[in-house]
Amino acid sequence: MAQGAGLILVHAGIILMFLGELFTATFAEESMMRIDEKQTPKYSTSFREIELAIVETEADGIETVKPIPLTRFEDDAFFKMNGFELRVIRS
């Protein structure tokens, strides 16, 4: 009886590992956060997604990043930013 319980426990553990890997492969998003010395970034970079990042630097040196994902770039797409407007025109 004890050998049968051990066999069931081992198989249940293997099935649980496979289910965990399936969950991770389905829902995980890979990205990278580069942290240089004495810096504290508040964003990560994706390897697979393309975006346009507009960086606004204020007088005190603080940078504000406004990303626009590629999926929002359609013909005649219009983006109103602080101080200017951006319109997408494909030729």
C-alpha positions in Angstrom: 0.0 0.0 0.0 2.8 2.5 0.9 4.5 1.8 -2.5 1.3 2.6 -4.3 0.8 5.9 -2.4 4.4 6.9 -3.3 3.8 6.1 -7.0 0.6 8.2 -7.0 2.4 11.1 -5.2 5.2 11.1 -7.7 2.9 11.1 -10.7 0.7 13.8 -9.1 3.9 15.9 -8.6 4.9 15.5 -12.2 1.4 16.4 -13.5 1.5 19.5 -11.3 4.8 20.6 -12.7 3.5 20.1 -16.3 0.4 22.2 -15.4 2.6 24.9 -13.9 4.7 25.1 -17.1 1.6 25.2 -19.2 0.2 28.1 -17.2 3.6 29.9 -17.4 3.9 29.4 -21.1 0.4 30.6 -21.7 0.3 33.8 -19.6 3.9 34.9 -19.1 5.3 38.1 -20.7 9.0 38.4 -21.0 10.6 41.8 -20.5 13.9 43.2 -19.4 14.6 45.9 -16.8 18.0 47.5 -17.2 19.2 48.9 -13.9 22.4 51.0 -14.0 24.3 52.0 -10.9 22.5 54.6 -8.7 19.3 54.5 -10.9 15.8 53.5 -10.2 13.9 52.8 -13.4 10.1 52.5 -13.3 9.6 50.6 -16.6 10.7 47.4 -18.3 11.4 46.8 -22.0 9.6 44.2 -24.0 11.5 42.1 -26.6 8.5 41.3 -28.8 6.4 44.5 -28.8 7.2 47.6 -30.8 6.2 51.0 -29.6 6.9 54.6 -30.1 8.2 56.2 -26.9 7.9 60.0 -26.5 10.2 61.3 -23.7 9.4 64.6 -22.1 12.1 66.2 -20.0 10.9 68.8 -17.5 13.0 71.8 -16.2 14.0 69.9 -13.0 15.4 67.0 -15.1 12.5 64.6 -14.5 11.7 62.5 -17.6 8.1 61.4 -18.4 7.8 58.6 -20.9 4.6 58.2 -22.9 4.6 55.0 -24.9 2.3 54.4 -27.9 2.0 50.7 -28.9 2.3 49.7 -32.6 -1.3 48.3 -32.5 -2.7 51.9 -32.1 -0.9 53.1 -35.3 -3.7 52.9 -37.9 -4.1 55.2 -40.9 -5.0 58.7 -39.7 -4.4 57.8 -36.1 -4.3 61.0 -34.0 -2.4 61.4 -30.6 -2.6 64.6 -28.6 0.4 65.1 -26.4 1.5 67.8 -24.0 2.4 70.7 -26.3 2.1 69.0 -29.7 -0.1 66.7 -31.8 1.0 63.5 -33.6 -0.9 62.2 -36.7 0.0 58.9 -38.5 0.1 59.1 -42.3 1.1 56.1 -44.2 2.2 56.5 -47.8 
